[in-house]
Amino acid sequence: MTSNSKRTALVTGASSGIGRASADALARAGFRVFGTSRKPNGNSPSQVTMLACDVTDEASVASLVSTVLESTGRIDVLVNNAGLGMFGGAEESSVAQVQSLFDVNLFGVMRTINAVLPSMRRQGEGRIVNISSALGFVPAPYSAHYGASKYALEGYSESLDHEIRGFNVRVSLIEPGTVQGSFDHSSLRPDSMITEYDAGRAWVHAFYEKSKLTADTPENVADAVLVAATAKHPRQRYTVGKVAWQISLLRRLMPASMFDKPLRQQFRMPG
């Protein structure tokens, strides 16, 4: 692949957290970096050009990609980070609300890839890095819809990687566990709260808040993004952090019944 100084990276959801750290890491590695947010406020990492984009709007995505290509002539790395969180009982969200979650976490990724991929095929190289989650391979209570969006992203990404590898374009998934600051301002609350789930929902929320005290940093995740963007032979999956790695290993090696019991105990689920 061409040297970093001649390469362009595009990072969605780059105003904070993982996206901001990833844009900064790519810029420091020598890429010309464009970051996106719905409403850029000028508070971006140094050497990152911020542009407005709503990944739920196909015209907005097309305009973004056209702007970058007109400026640089190429997009070498696409990092799909824009996303929403949603935690609550599966019964507590309407189908319309879940559709809005998928519109960002899955269909938003598809829109940006569909807009960028033709230019990558023409130039004969490219990297697509999709930010997934440990909840994309381990289902957990009170995260059914968020987990479903990441499970779908994982299947889509792996299939796509097989399809476009012949064009010298690769797709990698980044699978972090709990990350400091994740979804502090971008999580949806269930739109139909049910009293019977109040205690369980509150406990799980407190569990995740406590876990943030020892969670991985956005910079830890950005390190994996940079590896996926620059490795000669990138992997399909990069699991980030000790906890996520251990969970992934146990999920693969343990019988389902043995994995299920400690998971339920961890979340204080009855029965």
N, C-alpha and C positions, 0 to 999 in steps of 0.2 A: 504494500500500500504506500501511497505518497507520504512524504514527511509531514509531521504535525503542523508545521508552519504554513503549509499550503492546504490544510484541511479545515472543513467547516463542521461544526456541531450545532445541533438544534435541540434544546431541552425544554419540554413543556412543564408548566407548573414550577417555574424557576424563581419565584419571588421569595420563597422561604424553604426551610427544612431540607429534605433530600434533594429537591430540584436545585435549590440555590447552591448547596454544597457540591453537587455534581457539575453544575455550570462553572463554578469556581475552579474545581479540580481540572476540568478539561481546558480551561483558559490558561491555567498555570502550566499545563503540559504542552502548550503551544498552539492549541486549536483557536481558530476564530469562532467565538461562541455567540449564538443568539438564544436568548431565553424568552419564555412567554409567561404572561399572566393575563387574567381577564382585564385588569386595570393596572398597568405598570405605574409605579409611584416614584421611580427614579432611585429607589433604594436597592440597587442591584450590585452584585459583586463587581469589582474592578475588571475592566476589559471584557465585560459581557454586555451585549446590546440587547436591551429588553424591548419586546414588541407585544402588542395586544393580540390575544387570540382566545376565542371561546371554542373549546374542542367539541362542544355539542352543536356547533354551527358549521356546516360543511363549507359555506361561503367564506367564513372567517378563517378556516383552516387553509382553504385554497389561496386566499389572499396572503396569508402568512408565508406559505411555501413559495409563492411567486415572488414576494418581496426578497426573501433570502436568496433565491436563485438568481434574481436580477442583480443582486449585490455581489455575489461571490461566484456564481456559475455552477456551484455544486453543493451538495449536502452529503457529507461522508458519514456522519454519526447522528442518529436520531435517538434521543432518550425520552421515552414516554413516561413521565412522572405525574402529570396532572391526575388527581384522583380525589375521591371523597370517601370518608369513613361512615359507617352506620352500624351501631351496636344496640341491640334490643331483641326482644323475643320475636321469633319468625312470624308469629301471628299478629304482631303489633304494627306491621307496615302494610299499607295498601299496595296493590300491584302497581299503581301509578307512581308511588314513591320509589319502589324498587326499580321501575323503568328509568326513573331519573338518575338513580345510582349507576345502573348499567350504561346509561347514555354517556357518562363520563369515564367510568373505569374500564369499560370494554369497547363500546362503540366509538368513544373519543380516540382511543388507540387506533382502531381500524381506520378512522377518517384520516389521521395524520400519516399512517403508513401508506394508505392508498394514494395520498397526495405526494409523498416523498419517493416511494418505491420506483416509479418510472425513471426518475433522474438517476437513481442508484444503478438500475439495470443498464441504462445508457452508458454510464461512466465505467461500468464493469467492476464495481466494488462498493461496499457499504456495510455499515453495522447498525443494527436496530437493537436497542436495549430497553426492555420493558420492565418497569418496577412492579413486582408482584408482592408477595407476602408469605410468611410461614403459614398463614391461614389459607393460602392457596394449595397447600398439601396436607394440612391437618385441620379438620373441621373442629370448631369449638362452640360451646353454647353461647347464645346471645350474639352470634356473629354470622348467622346463616346467610344473610343476603350479601354482606361484604365478602364473606368467604366464597360464595357462589360466583361473584363477579371475578374473583381472582382465580378460582378453579377454571372458569371459562377462558380467562386470559392465558392461563398456562397451556390449555389444550390448543387454543388458536395459535399461540406463539410457536409451539413445537411443530405443529403441522406446517405453518408458514416457513419455518426454518428449513424443513425438508424441501419445500417447493422452490425456494429461491437460492439455495446453496449453489446450484449450477451457474448462477449469475455472479458468483463470488460475493454474495450478500448474505450475512449471517444474522440470526436473531438470538439474543440471550435474555434470560430471565434473571432478575435480581430478587432474592427471597430473604428479606430481613425479618427478624422477630420484632419485638417492641423497640421503637426508635424514639429517642427524646424529641419532644415537640411535635410528633406526628399527629395530624388531625386536630390540633388544639383549636383551630378556627375553621375547620372544614369537615365537620362531622354532622350528619343528619340525625335528628332525633326521630324516633318512631312517630308516625302521624296518628296513631290510634292506640294510646297507652292503655294497658289492661292491668288492673289492680293486682291480679293474681301473680303477675311477673315483677312487681315492684321490688321485692326483696332480692330476688335473683339478679335482676338487672343492676340494682344498686351495688351488690357485692362484686359482680364482675367488673363494673366501672371502677370501683375502689381497687380491685386487684390490678387492673391495667395502670391506674394512676400510680400505685405503689411500685409496679415493675419499672416505671420510667426512671426511678431513682438509680437503677443499675443497668438501664437500657443502653443499647448501642447508640452512638451519635450519628447524625446525618453524614458526618465526614467518614465514618466507618463504611457506610453504604456507598458513598461517593468513590471510595477506593476501589470497590468492586466494580462500579460502573466504568471507571477508567481502565481497569484490566479488561473488561468485556469489550471496550471500545478499541483497545490497542493490541490485544494479544494476537499473535500470529495464528494460533488455532484456538479460537474462543470456545468455551463450553456453552451448552444450552442453558445450564442453570448455575448460579452462584448463590449459595446459601450463606447469609451474612450473620456472624455472631455465634458465640459458643452455644447459647440456648437453642437457637434455631437449628444449628447443625446437629445437636444432640437429639432434638425432637425428630428431625428428618431421618436420622439413623435408626432411632427406635421404631419409627413408623414403618420403615422398610423391613426391619428384621424381626419385630415382635408379632406374634399372632394377634389378630384384631381384638380378641377377648381380653388378652393381657394388656394391650395398650389402652383399651376402653376404661378399665377400672381405675387406674391412677389418674387418668384425665378427668373422670367424674369426681374423684376425690379432690383433685387440685382445685376444681371449681365449685366444690361443696354441693354437688348435685345429689339429690336423694335417690334411693333405689339402686 
